[in-house]
Amino acid sequence: MAAIEVRGLVRQFKKGPRAVDGIDLTVAEGEIYGFLGPNGAGKSTTVLMLTTLLPATAGTATVAGYNIATQGPQVRAAIGAALQEAALDKFLTGREHIKLQGSLHGLKGADLKQRGNELLERVGLMEAADRKVGGYSGGMKRRLDLALALLHRPRVLFLDEPTTGLDPQSRSALWDEVARLSREDGVTVFLTTQYLEEADALANRVGIIDHGQIVVEGTPAALKAEIGRSSVEIEPHDPTQLAVLERILARFGEPIATRGTSASIRLREGVGDVAAIVRALDAEGIAVHQLRLREPTLDDVFLAKTGRSLEGSGGAGDDTETDEAH
Amino acid sequence: MGAALSQQIFAISDRSVRRTLRQPAAIIPAIVFPIMLLFVSAGGLQAAENLPGFPEVSYFDFALAVTFMQGAIFATGGAGTDLATDIESGFLSRLSLTPMSGAALVLGQLGGSIALGIFQATCYFAAGLIGGATIATGIAGVVVIYLLVILMAIGFGSLGIAAALRTGSGEAVQGLFPLLFVLLFLSTINLPLDLIPITWFRWVATANPITYLVDAARSLIITGWDGPALLAGFLVALTIAIVGVLASAVALRGRLQRT
């Protein structure tokens, strides 16, 4: 049985666009599924629907075998979720959060205490457990958020942009814990992110969403292999020579959209072409400011499928989605 | 599945009380302001004792009942503002992902309001004793005033909760506060109904439900066991509580869209 099964899921807001526009996806038990997309693509709205907090406009979905539309309480009992922005009460301590959430899940007494201590230990918050959350760093809040999501031993875990705003060390620690949860405890993880390296490092499979639709889905390796060849990006020393540079590069491969000051192509014959490109530029008198040779990334996949770069496509759009979604 | 309703209510009440006690800026004005107003009005309006028809008690004793009403109004702000903060921060979404029932959310928040209301009332009684007040109905009357305070905390607290659930905005909830204070001043807080000299004011005070709440508490302090005053006061408090809880239930359905 799939842990998450989604068919034709739609969410249409009253005065807004179709935030989610008929998506289909399947996540196997124990899998980490990376849901990748820019701000405003529909990631958080999808999570809100799958966690039963927002009714779908159309389509069906089951989570842990339960229908999200008709079996909300069963779904909520089977899932844990850390939604965007760790929402914690700054006046309560970490341990009091555990006690509150555990009590609402029906845990009590020694069982609640033992489970709370186990999780606080696991996320490295034992020493800070009796301090008010108002004094926690962003990383500590995220780790407490994760501990709270795991309190009732969920089978499916939803993490909505869990590392946004975290320093690299905290991000890495969270990745390790998420990977361990899947590997050792068999928890299914549905992870939304706008960080390519996060999806690349953690996810068994990735679905890329844009404008509410899944544009491509597969393992990170397969998606990158689909794009295949390496690319080269060159920035001329003199920006006025960009057009000439683009014309020369076009002889060696297909152009890729870039960010304005440089030209980029997907190499037709692979890295062996680089020497010939440098010679051609030299012959035309074009001085190179920077040359970058890149292996295919998930950003290239996104670029190939949407014509835009994932890393540059964020913006204020997400505010609209978030406001309407909550 | 999940916790029993009583366990959920206790957990949410416990959290509500803890977070309130950890916000001195929220709790101190709710205690200090009504007591300060009591001593100020008792000093400034003492001459009212000489009005023909004014009860045969000190103005301090007469004004003591008003503190309990002011405390109830603070309960409106407290319960509603806390919940609005939870909505704005996403904490309500966190709670919504648990098996928490909607009833537990409202009743748990009200539990916090009741605890705060009882604590406030104890402080007001202490201030009254320090100021030399005597309670005409004795210990039994004090118990009845506590019951009235609990009912008022439920009524005004649930109105605040309904406003928070409806609007999701702390500012909107606090907008109720001045409105209720206007109602308070258009009641019998300063003079008995019969002695209000301005006709329109007397009409407004007669129609104002707060008059009956003040008069019920006041009767226990200065008159003795006054059946009609108590009946009217408790009926008004009960009506506000029913309206408030129903309004909260309706607003909750709109707020919690979970399936």
Boltz contact constraints between the chains, C-beta under 6 A:
constraints:
  - contact:
      token1: [A, 52]
      token2: [B, 258]
      max_distance: 6.0
  - contact:
      token1: [A, 52]
      token2: [B, 259]
      max_distance: 6.0
  - contact:
      token1: [A, 53]
      token2: [B, 93]
      max_distance: 6.0
  - contact:
      token1: [A, 53]
      token2: [B, 96]
      max_distance: 6.0
  - contact:
      token1: [A, 53]
      token2: [B, 258]
      max_distance: 6.0
  - contact:
      token1: [A, 54]
      token2: [B, 257]
      max_distance: 6.0
  - contact:
      token1: [A, 55]
      token2: [B, 257]
      max_distance: 6.0
  - contact:
      token1: [A, 55]
      token2: [B, 259]
      max_distance: 6.0
  - contact:
      token1: [A, 69]
      token2: [B, 259]
      max_distance: 6.0
  - contact:
      token1: [A, 72]
      token2: [B, 258]
      max_distance: 6.0
  - contact:
      token1: [A, 72]
      token2: [B, 259]
      max_distance: 6.0
  - contact:
      token1: [A, 76]
      token2: [B, 97]
      max_distance: 6.0
  - contact:
      token1: [A, 77]
      token2: [B, 1]
      max_distance: 6.0
  - contact:
      token1: [A, 81]
      token2: [B, 97]
      max_distance: 6.0
  - contact:
      token1: [A, 83]
      token2: [B, 93]
      max_distance: 6.0
  - contact:
      token1: [A, 85]
      token2: [B, 90]
      max_distance: 6.0
  - contact:
      token1: [A, 87]
      token2: [B, 89]
      max_distance: 6.0
  - contact:
      token1: [A, 87]
      token2: [B, 90]
      max_distance: 6.0
  - contact:
      token1: [A, 87]
      token2: [B, 91]
      max_distance: 6.0
  - contact:
      token1: [A, 87]
      token2: [B, 94]
      max_distance: 6.0
  - contact:
      token1: [A, 91]
      token2: [B, 19]
      max_distance: 6.0
  - contact:
      token1: [A, 91]
      token2: [B, 22]
      max_distance: 6.0
  - contact:
      token1: [A, 100]
      token2: [B, 11]
      max_distance: 6.0
  - contact:
      token1: [A, 100]
      token2: [B, 15]
      max_distance: 6.0
  - contact:
      token1: [A, 103]
      token2: [B, 3]
      max_distance: 6.0
  - contact:
      token1: [A, 103]
      token2: [B, 7]
      max_distance: 6.0
  - contact:
      token1: [A, 103]
      token2: [B, 11]
      max_distance: 6.0
  - contact:
      token1: [A, 104]
      token2: [B, 3]
      max_distance: 6.0
  - contact:
      token1: [A, 104]
      token2: [B, 8]
      max_distance: 6.0
  - contact:
      token1: [A, 104]
      token2: [B, 11]
      max_distance: 6.0
  - contact:
      token1: [A, 104]
      token2: [B, 98]
      max_distance: 6.0
  - contact:
      token1: [A, 104]
      token2: [B, 100]
      max_distance: 6.0
  - contact:
      token1: [A, 105]
      token2: [B, 98]
      max_distance: 6.0
  - contact:
      token1: [A, 106]
      token2: [B, 2]
      max_distance: 6.0
  - contact:
      token1: [A, 106]
      token2: [B, 3]
      max_distance: 6.0
